[in-house]
Amino acid sequence: MQAYDIRDAADRLDELVRRVELGEQIEIERGGMIVARLAPAPAAASFDLARLDALAATLPFDPSDSVAEMRREARY
């Protein structure tokens, strides 16, 4: 893991972000102390709509009925 002074990192931010996108971690220092770490963001979890629909089908009530009832009872 490479470390950069905060001013140098600011000047090279585009390059550093590209390297992080490729999986590298980079430390940022201020006054010789590590104050931040650039690391790849975790991959977003995939959303399976079919699985959600299957779950909704097992419920003893229709969730949309509950939402409709809440809207009817709402006081504006």
FILUM-726102 format. One record per residue (C-alpha): residue in three letters; residue number from 1; x, y, z. Coordinates in pm, whole numbers. Layout:
N
  aa   i      u      v      w
 ALA NUM      X      Y      Z
...
REM end
This chain:
76
  aa   i      u      v      w
 MET   1      0      0      0
 GLN   2    143    334   -103
 ALA   3    109    655     96
 TYR   4     85   1012    -35
 ASP   5    100   1348    136
 ILE   6   -242   1511    124
 ARG   7   -127   1790   -110
 ASP   8     36   1545   -350
 ALA   9   -276   1327   -336
 ALA  10   -497   1625   -418
 ASP  11   -282   1704   -722
 ARG  12   -294   1341   -840
 LEU  13   -649   1252   -733
 ASP  14   -764   1139  -1077
 GLU  15   -470    898  -1109
 LEU  16   -515    770   -753
 VAL  17   -886    702   -804
 ARG  18   -807    506  -1121
 ARG  19   -562    292   -924
 VAL  20   -819    236   -651
 GLU  21  -1072    129   -916
 LEU  22   -820   -138  -1014
 GLY  23   -814   -268   -657
 GLU  24   -526    -81   -496
 GLN  25   -552     80   -152
 ILE  26   -382    415    -98
 GLU  27   -310    595    228
 ILE  28   -324    972    265
 GLU  29    -91   1139    515
 ARG  30    -92   1479    680
 GLY  31    215   1574    878
 GLY  32    351   1221    849
 MET  33     38   1065   1005
 ILE  34   -206    852    809
 VAL  35   -539   1035    812
 ALA  36   -734    857    538
 ARG  37   -734    550    321
 LEU  38   -868    523    -33
 ALA  39  -1006    177   -102
 PRO  40  -1236     23   -362
 ALA  41  -1604     48   -276
 PRO  42  -1773   -286   -209
 ALA  43  -1971   -424   -499
 ALA  44  -2338   -335   -486
 ALA  45  -2563   -620   -387
 SER  46  -2779   -742   -669
 PHE  47  -3155   -716   -629
 ASP  48  -3364  -1013   -732
 LEU  49  -3718   -894   -806
 ALA  50  -3837  -1248   -880
 ARG  51  -3726  -1355   -534
 LEU  52  -3913  -1063   -376
 ASP  53  -4227  -1152   -573
 ALA  54  -4197  -1513   -455
 LEU  55  -4172  -1394    -95
 ALA  56  -4473  -1165   -133
 ALA  57  -4675  -1458   -269
 THR  58  -4618  -1648     58
 LEU  59  -4755  -1367    278
 PRO  60  -5102  -1423    426
 PHE  61  -5210  -1078    302
 ASP  62  -5141   -855      4
 PRO  63  -4886   -590    110
 SER  64  -5037   -339   -132
 ASP  65  -5368   -365     60
 SER  66  -5188   -248    375
 VAL  67  -5040     50    193
 ALA  68  -5377    142     43
 GLU  69  -5539    121    387
 MET  70  -5271    345    540
 ARG  71  -5329    601    268
 ARG  72  -5705    596    323
 GLU  73  -5661    645    697
 ALA  74  -5397    917    667
 ARG  75  -5497   1259    788
 TYR  76  -5368   1546    581
REM end
